[in-house]
Amino acid sequence: MIYYDVPLFSNLASHITTLTEASACFYTEDFQPTQIINGNTNPLCSFIKRSEKENCISTDTWALAKARDSETPYLHYYCHFGLVEMIVKLSANGVVYGYFLVGPFRESDKRQADELKIKSFCKANGINESEMLSAYNRVPLFTQEKFLAIRVLIDAIFAYAKQQNIVSLQDNLFDSSISPYLKNNLNGDLSLNSLCKRFYLTPKQLYNTFLKATGKPPKKYITEQRILKAKTLIVTTDLPLTQIAESVGIPDYNYFIKVFKSIDGHTPLFHRKTKIGKT
């Protein structure tokens, strides 16, 4: 499992956007976008994405796959609209940590062709041409010197991030962080979305982490832990069953009974009466 200290990594990456005047987006090793997104989306891209967002996503996905399969960690390509984007693949010791996408950039010798394309695009999509041209003028120019500088900067950021464990490989993330958090917060919001935000994981990463550590998907494991805690409280305390249900994060008592029985085979009341398992 690759772990990112998102606030610190984002702060480091912000220097890329400051120096390039372009946005820098970080994707995980399996092409999932992350919260490590620095800089506002270029106004020109905002105009384009109003009607061609799927084309933008498709082009980025294609470029990420090309970067993954490339022997070189750096490449630049044209987006579907003809602007230049660049990708830097972050890897060390054969492990891919993720990808930085930086852009867009424009080329000085393509200005006339770009303006014609913008004019046609605005006419077809009812967009103010002067506003879109103004946005185009704010797109930074692409040069090979800038391409090299961005490569060096990102490499330096990545090396520092690894050295400081801002980016690291963690095989025990579940045992060291996730499991203790679950035990202390069974009465709280343990939805997949909440856990992804808490531990800065994509849904796929979270799912795989649970599966590797417990052999079960997140939702199933969390539900079982809630029922296990409830059973312990039922046989070791005199708390009302409704209060116990709330304390393990299942405030709907009828639903609590249903889930409890589906996992344990008996109702909460059965355990309260018989004190099965009491020590």
N, C-alpha and C positions, 0 to 999 in steps of 0.2 A: 504494500500500500504506500502510495506517495502522499505525503502530508505537506500542506502549505500553511504557513502562518500568514493568513490572508492580509491582515492589516499591515504587517511589516513588508510583505512582498509587494503589496499595492503601493506602499510609500516609495519603495525602491524603484518600481516600474514607472512611477509618475515622472521620473527624470527623463524617460524616453519621450513622453509627450511634450514636456517642456522644451526640449532641445529640437525635436523634429516638427513641432506644431501639428502633428498628426495624432490620431488615436492609436492606442496600443491595447489589443485584446488578448487575453491569455486563455488558451484551451488546454484541457488535460490531455494525457497521452492517448485517450480514446475519443478525442475530438469533441469533448463536452465543454461548452462555454462555462466560465467561472465568474466569480464576483471580482476577480482581478481584472477590472476593465478601467482603464485610465483615460481621462480626457473626454470631452464631449464629442459625440458623433459629429463629423463634419456636416455643415448645413447642406452641402451638395448631396451627400449620401441620404440625408433625411428626405430630400425631394425625391430621389430615385426610389427609396424604399416605400414610399407611399403607394406605388403601383407595381413595383417589381421586387418586393422583399424576398419572394421565393427564389428568384434568380440570383440575388445576392447570396443567400444561404447556400444554394447549389454550387455556386462558383467557389465559395470559401471551403466547402466540404471537399470539392475536387482538388483544390490547392493543398489542403491538409493531407489528403491521401498521397498526393505527389511528393510532398515533403517527407512523409513517413517512409516512402519507398526509395527516396533519393539517397545517394551515398554522401552528398554534401549537405550540411545542416542549414545552408542558406539558399534561398531562391526568391526571385521576384517574378510576378506574373501580372497579367491584365485581368481586371475584373470584367464582368459581362458588359459594363458600360464603357470600357476602354481605359480606365484609370489604372495606375500602377499600385500594386500592393506588394508587401514583402513578408516573408515568413522566416523565422529563425527557430529551428528545432533545438530544444534543450536536451542534451543527452550526456551521460557520463558512464563509463564502464559498461557500455552496451545497454543501458537502461534509458528509455525515453521518458523525460519528466513532463514534457508538455511542449506547447508551441506558442510563440508570440506572433501575432499578426499586426503589422504596423502599416498604416496608410489612411486614406488614399494619397497618392501623389499624382501630379500631372507632368507631362513632358512638353517642353517649350516648343518643339517643332511640330506638335500635333494640335496646336491651339485652334487653327482654322477648322480642322476636321471636328474637334470637340465642340466648337461653337455651333456648327451645323447640326451636330447630333443633339445638342441641347435644344436648339430651336425646334427641331422635329419632335423631340420628346415633350416639350412644353405644349406644343400645339395638340398633340395626341392625348395629353392627360390634363389639359386645362390648367396648367401651371404658369404663373407669372414669369415670363422669360427674363426680364431684367433682374428679378430677385435670384433666379437660378444662376444667371451669369455672374452676378455679384458673389454668390457662394463659390462658384468655380474659381474666381479670381483669388479667393482666400485659400485654395488648395495649394499646399507647398509643392515646389518643383522637385522632381526626382533627378538625382545625379548619381553616378557611380561612386563618387567621393562620399556622398551622404549614405549610400548603401553600405559602404565599408565602415563608416563611422557608427552606424546603427548596429552593425554586427559586433563590432568591438565593445560597444557600450553594453549590449545585452549579454554578451559573454562574460563581461566583468561583473555585472549584476548577478548573474546566475552563479558564478564562482563564489562570490561573497555570500549569497543566500545559502549555498550548500555548506560553506565553512561555518556559518553562524546557525545552522540547523533551521533556517527560515524555510528551506525546502529540504525534505529528508525522506528517506525510506523508513517506514515504521511497520514492522510486521506484527507488533503487539498493540496497535492502536485500540482495538476493542477492549483488551484486558486493562490497558493503562488508563484509558480515558472514557470510552463509551459505557462499559459495564458499570463502573462506579457511578457515573452520572445517572444511569437508568435506575439503579437501586435507591438513589437519593431523591428521585423525582417521579416515582410511579404515579403520583397523584396529579402530575402536571401534563403539559402538552408534549406528547412523545410521537407526534405525527412525523411522517417521513420528511415533510417539508421543514418542520421545526428542527429535526436532528441534522438535516443537511446544512442548514444555516448555522447551527451550533458548532458543528465540527468541520465546516467548510468542505463538504463532500458533495459530489454529484449524486443523484439518485442511484445510478449504477454502481458507483464506488461504495455507497452505504450498503446497498443490497449485497454486494460481494463480500464486504467486510463482515456482515452478520453471517452470511452463509459459510464463510471460511471458518469463523470462530465458533459457531453454534450448530451449523448444519441446517439452520432454519432461516426463512425470510424474516426481516425485521418485525413486521406486524404480528406474525405468529409467535415469535420469541417474546416480544413485549407483552402480549396478551397472557401468555403462559406465566410470565414472571409476576404479573399483576394478580393472577388467580392464586399462585403459590403464596404470595404475600398475604392475600386475603384469607386463605386457608389457615395460615399461621396465626393471624389475628383472631380468627373465629374460635380456634381451639385453645388459645392462650390468654384471651381477654374476654371481658363481658360487654364490649362495645356493641351497640346496636348494629344489626347487619346492614342497614341502610348507610350508617356512618362508615362502616368498613368499605362498602362499595365506593363511596366517595373518596375515601383515603387512598384507594388504589387506582383512581382515575376513571372509574366507570359509574358515574352518578345516576344513570338510569337504572333503577333497581331491578326492574323486570328484565332488562337486557343483561344485567349482571348475573341474574339467576340462570338465564339461558346460556351465557358463555361459560359460567362456572360448571354447569352440569355437562356441557359438551366436552370440557377438558378433563374434569375430575370423575365424571360418572355419577356423582351425587349432587344434591342441592346444598346450598350453604346452610339451610336449616337442619338438614340431616347431620351435618358435622357439628353444628351447635348442640344438638340434642345428644349425640353419641360421643362427642369429644374425641373422635377418631384422630389418632396421631398426636394426642396431647402428651407432652413429656413433663 
